[in-house]
Amino acid sequence: MSATAFPAPALRPFLPQDEPLLAQIFRDSIAELTGEDYDEAQQSAWIASADDESDFTERLAGQLTLIATIAGSPVGFVSVKSQDQIDMPQIDMLYVHPSVARSGIATLLCDAVERLARGRGATHLRVDASDTARRFFEKRGFFALHRQTAICGDEWLGNTHMEKRFDPEDTRGLPQ
């Protein structure tokens, strides 16, 4: 029996030609990973939000978007929108392909975003976490500010507005 090492994941910036594959990662992630928290109608409406390719591309291109790859193939992505205040960016999307769920890809993406935000002087990072992703963000030190609902097509989806505050004394992981 021979063992093949799992290739190390890498990060790179978003390119417009990534859109079809990222939209598919988005769809597959919702369809396969959120079933315990959202019903079929909610999942379908959420998935449909990626149907307009130009809007999806524009959304990713208009934000700081990082792609996680394995052996050069995209397996996940994160996008961050800046609020009016530079010190409080917000994670807009964080999705990984179901085949790499719970393998550290989301952690790699979130670590990179946190380092970038802190390196740019942010004091907080926010996210509207789906019910599925809430536990992931809680483990990373985010805390719930309030529950809310978002309309997606004809469906309402619950999520939690969360925040992580950065300790100004903690410089680990920041560029020297």
N, C-alpha and C positions, 0 to 999 in steps of 0.2 A: 504494500500500500504506500503510495507516495502522497506527500502533503504539499499543497501549493500555498505559498504565503499569500495572505490577503493583501492586495496592493494598497499602499498607503494612499489615503485620500489627499487631494490637493484643492486649493482654492484659486479661483480666477474671477475677473470681472465679467459681468453680463455683456454679451454681444447680441445684436438684434436677430441674428440667425439662430439663436438659442430658443426663440419663442416657441416653436412647435413642440420641442421636447420638454420645455419647462411647463407648458400648458398641459402636456400629458402627465408629467409628474404631479402637477396640481390635481388633476382629475383623479388619477389613480390613488393618490394619497387620501383624498376625501372619500372615495368609494370604498377603499379597503381598510382604512384606519379609524373612521369616525362613526361606524355603525352602532356602537354601544351608547353613543351620546346624542345622535341625531337620526331622525327617521328618514325613510327613502325619499319622501317629497322634499325635505330640507336638504338632503345630500344632492338631489338632482338640481335644485335651484342654485345651490352653491357651486356645483360643477359647471353649470351653464354660464356662470360669470366669466369663464375663460373662453366662451365661444367666439367672441369678437376678437380676432387675432390682433387687429391694429390697436384696439383699446388695451389689450393685455400687454402687448409690446410697449406701448406708450407708458403704461403704468410702471413697468419694470425699468424702462430706459430713463424715466424721469426721477428715479430714486437711486440710492446707492444699493446696487444689487450684486451679490456675490454668489457664485456657482461653486458647489462642491462637486468634484469629479473623482472617479476611480478609473484608472487606466485611460484617462482622457475623456471618459464619457460622463456627462452630467448625471448626478444621482440625487441632487437636492439644491435648494436655493433659499436665500434670505434677501428681503428687500427692506430698506429703512427709509422712512420719510422724515424729513426734518420739520419740526413744528416751527412756529414763528420764532420761538426761542431756541437758539443753537444749543443751549445746555440741556434740552429735553427731546432728543430724537425718539421716534417710535418705530418699532418693528411692525411693518405692514403685513408681510407674508413670510412664513417659514414653513417649507414643505420638503419632505424627503420621499423618495420612492419607497413603496412598501417593502421591497426586497432588501432595503438597507435600514429599515426602521429598527431602532434600539441598538444600532451598531456604532453610535458616536458621531454620526454625520450631523445631526441637528446640534449637538454639543459643539462640534468644530465650527459650524456656522455662527452659532450664538457667541462663542468665545471671541471670534474674529470681530463681530459687530460690537461687542462690549469693549474690546481693546481699541477699536477705531473711535468709538464714541468718547471713551475716556481720554484718548490721545488728543482729541479735538476739543477737550475742555468740558464735555458734558458732565452734569452732576447727577442726572437721572436717565433712565431708559424706560420707555413705556411699551406696552403691548396690549392689544385687545385679544386675549387668549381664548380660543375655542374651549369648550368643555373638555375636549380630548387633550388639548395641549396644556391646560392649566397646571396639571401636576408636574409637567416638565419644567415650566417656568417657576413654580414654587420651589422646586429642588435647587434652582439656580439663584434663589434669594429674592425673587420677585414677590410682592405681596399684593393682595387684592385691594383695590380702591372701591369698586362698586360693580354690581351686576348690571348688565344692559342687554338690549336686544338690537339686532341689526336686521333690516329688511333685505331680503335677497330674492328677487323676482316676486312671487306671491307668497313667500314663506318668511317667517320670523325665526331667526337663529339667536339663541342665547350665547353670550360670551361674558368674560370678566375683564374689566379694565384693570391692568396691573402695572406696577412700577417697581423698579429696582433703583435704589439710591447708591451712588458710588461713594466709597470712603475716600476722601481726599488724601488721607495719610497712606493709603495702600497704593504703592506704585509698582507692585508686581505685574509683570506682563506689559508694562508701558515702555515705549522706546526710551532709551537713555540718551 
